[in-house]
Amino acid sequence: MSYRIPYPYLLNLGVLESTDIIPILRPAFNEGSASMADIAAYVNPYKVYRIDMSQVGTGVPTVDYIYENTIGDIVWSYNGVGSYYGTLTGAFLLVPNITKTFFSSTLGSGVGYYTIIRRSDDYIELLIKDKNFINTDDALNLTFIEIITYPVLL
């Protein structure tokens, strides 16, 4: 028989660490345990990619600074004027036949805007437009990019 301690009598064990196992109550009061990763996945089921990015000429966009990355290492490539692909296998899953724009914003210099479009489960396209809505290179300069993906719930 297991020993049970009522909640008000539990010791204060300090700040939770990522490897801690936490006692939890499940439906119908069945006792169990969950790791910090289990709880984080439940509270924040999405994954994020928040970076500063730059791009020069016909070069590949470069990641200047990573604020947060739970998606994984996206590999960026040059596709054509103002068009860049971000590739990461299985990172951009959505219900079939639906395309979503992840994020759109004006560029910091005010010369245009960018948008990120899901093209498949494995890649996205970053499009850079000038103020006349024409694709352009050389517009990203420490530009903040944010991508958020949610799990597929069918």
RODO-2510 file (C-alpha; in nm, 4 decimals, decimal comma):
residues 154
     n   res          X          Y          Z
     1     m     0,0000     0,0000     0,0000
     2     s     0,1378     0,3395    -0,0973
     3     y     0,1785     0,6199     0,1494
     4     r    -0,0211     0,9366     0,0705
     5     i     0,0425     1,2861     0,2009
     6     p    -0,2489     1,5330     0,1877
     7     y    -0,1673     1,8322    -0,0336
     8     p    -0,1543     2,0948     0,2457
     9     y     0,1170     1,8897     0,4170
    10     l     0,3512     1,8551     0,1199
    11     l     0,6960     2,0031     0,1717
    12     n     0,8052     2,3091    -0,0245
    13     l     1,0728     2,1572    -0,2461
    14     g     1,1652     2,4836    -0,4193
    15     v     1,1582     2,5776    -0,7856
    16     l     1,0546     2,3050    -1,0273
    17     e     1,3238     2,1803    -1,2603
    18     s     1,2682     2,0402    -1,6105
    19     t     1,3467     1,6876    -1,4871
    20     d     1,1100     1,6939    -1,1864
    21     i     0,8195     1,4510    -1,1639
    22     i     0,5129     1,6246    -1,0223
    23     p     0,2224     1,4500    -0,8491
    24     i    -0,1053     1,5375    -1,0231
    25     l    -0,4702     1,4442    -0,9992
    26     r    -0,6304     1,2972    -1,3062
    27     p    -1,0057     1,2782    -1,3750
    28     a    -1,1996     1,0832    -1,1100
    29     f    -0,9178     1,1564    -0,8638
    30     n    -0,6839     0,8871    -0,9902
    31     e    -0,3410     0,9869    -0,8732
    32     g    -0,0575     0,9952    -1,1209
    33     s     0,2515     1,1899    -1,2106
    34     a     0,3649     1,4114    -1,4918
    35     s     0,6983     1,5536    -1,5933
    36     m     0,7522     1,9243    -1,6529
    37     a     0,7607     1,8444    -2,0261
    38     d     0,4150     1,6813    -2,0016
    39     i     0,2744     1,9866    -1,8273
    40     a     0,4411     2,2299    -2,0694
    41     a     0,2981     2,0386    -2,3667
    42     y    -0,0488     2,0629    -2,2157
    43     v    -0,0279     2,4308    -2,1164
    44     n     0,1575     2,5435    -2,4325
    45     p     0,0873     2,2844    -2,7026
    46     y     0,2322     2,5042    -2,9766
    47     k     0,5909     2,5386    -3,0957
    48     v     0,7564     2,8718    -3,1686
    49     y     1,0427     3,0112    -3,3735
    50     r     1,1327     3,3702    -3,2778
    51     i     1,4427     3,5143    -3,4393
    52     d     1,6055     3,8224    -3,5896
    53     m     1,6925     3,7653    -3,9556
    54     s     1,8902     3,9498    -4,2245
    55     q     1,9346     3,8965    -4,5988
    56     v     2,1706     4,0632    -4,8496
    57     g     2,1611     4,0572    -5,2332
    58     t     2,0765     3,7097    -5,3591
    59     g     2,2177     3,5475    -5,0475
    60     v     2,0496     3,3022    -4,8167
    61     p     1,8722     3,4675    -4,5201
    62     t     2,0796     3,4438    -4,2042
    63     v     1,9574     3,4061    -3,8483
    64     d     2,1194     3,6844    -3,6459
    65     y     1,9703     3,6073    -3,3076
    66     i     1,7465     3,3321    -3,1660
    67     y     1,5017     3,4467    -2,8973
    68     e     1,3178     3,1151    -2,8726
    69     n     1,3144     2,8005    -3,0843
    70     t     1,1062     2,4964    -2,9966
    71     i     1,0291     2,4092    -3,3619
    72     g     1,3815     2,3043    -3,4571
    73     d     1,6564     2,4309    -3,6842
    74     i     1,4882     2,5619    -3,9981
    75     v     1,7228     2,5599    -4,2995
    76     w     1,6767     2,8744    -4,5114
    77     s     1,7445     2,8950    -4,8863
    78     y     1,7129     3,1541    -5,1626
    79     n     1,4305     3,0772    -5,4089
    80     g     1,4219     3,3949    -5,6192
    81     v     1,3809     3,7690    -5,5772
    82     g     1,2072     3,8255    -5,2436
    83     s     1,1304     3,4546    -5,1994
    84     y     1,3036     3,2275    -4,9479
    85     y     1,2256     2,8742    -4,8368
    86     g     1,2470     2,7494    -4,4798
    87     t     1,2777     2,3706    -4,4650
    88     l     1,2381     2,1355    -4,1691
    89     t     1,0913     1,7866    -4,2135
    90     g     0,7442     1,7525    -4,0610
    91     a     0,7557     2,0879    -3,8811
    92     f     0,4595     2,2559    -4,0513
    93     l     0,1819     1,9973    -4,0241
    94     l    -0,1754     2,1110    -4,0841
    95     v    -0,5053     1,9525    -4,1743
    96     p    -0,4789     1,8563    -4,5460
    97     n    -0,5760     2,1112    -4,8126
    98     i    -0,5446     2,4112    -4,5820
    99     t    -0,2776     2,6777    -4,6226
   100     k    -0,2283     2,9341    -4,3488
   101     t    -0,0161     3,2460    -4,3319
   102     f     0,1846     3,2204    -4,0137
   103     f     0,2821     3,5845    -3,9707
   104     s     0,2757     3,9141    -4,1596
   105     s     0,4307     4,2440    -4,0658
   106     t     0,5734     4,5646    -4,2036
   107     l     0,9505     4,5709    -4,2220
   108     g     1,1293     4,7766    -3,9604
   109     s     1,2443     5,0278    -4,2221
   110     g     0,8846     5,0764    -4,3395
   111     v     0,9767     4,9948    -4,6996
   112     g     0,7428     4,6990    -4,7325
   113     y     0,6227     4,3878    -4,5582
   114     y     0,6875     4,0181    -4,5280
   115     t     0,4619     3,7191    -4,4989
   116     i     0,5285     3,3532    -4,4265
   117     i     0,3135     3,0928    -4,5990
   118     r     0,2972     2,7194    -4,5350
   119     r     0,3686     2,5331    -4,8589
   120     s     0,3844     2,1752    -4,7279
   121     d     0,4449     1,9756    -4,4115
   122     d     0,8171     2,0263    -4,4690
   123     y     0,8601     2,3835    -4,5876
   124     i     0,7367     2,7398    -4,5684
   125     e     0,7963     3,0369    -4,7951
   126     l     0,9071     3,3779    -4,6695
   127     l     0,7992     3,6506    -4,9145
   128     i     0,9416     4,0033    -4,8993
   129     k     0,7510     4,2831    -5,0767
   130     d     0,8394     4,6515    -5,1171
   131     k     0,5883     4,9321    -5,0587
   132     n     0,4545     4,8759    -5,4134
   133     f     0,3941     4,5042    -5,3364
   134     i     0,6769     4,3881    -5,5646
   135     n     0,9140     4,1115    -5,4487
   136     t     1,2453     4,2547    -5,3335
   137     d     1,5794     4,1420    -5,1923
   138     d     1,7985     4,3291    -4,9424
   139     a     1,5070     4,4303    -4,7192
   140     l     1,5661     4,2147    -4,4103
   141     n     1,8003     4,3749    -4,1601
   142     l     1,7750     4,2306    -3,8098
   143     t     1,4032     4,1823    -3,8803
   144     f     1,2025     4,0021    -3,6128
   145     i     1,0364     3,6846    -3,7468
   146     e     0,7869     3,4764    -3,5501
   147     i     0,6430     3,1411    -3,6537
   148     i     0,3966     2,9502    -3,4371
   149     t     0,2812     2,5974    -3,5162
   150     y     0,0008     2,4113    -3,3414
   151     p    -0,0448     2,0347    -3,3250
   152     v    -0,2862     1,8740    -3,5690
   153     l    -0,6082     1,7873    -3,3869
   154     l    -0,8413     1,5724    -3,5929
***
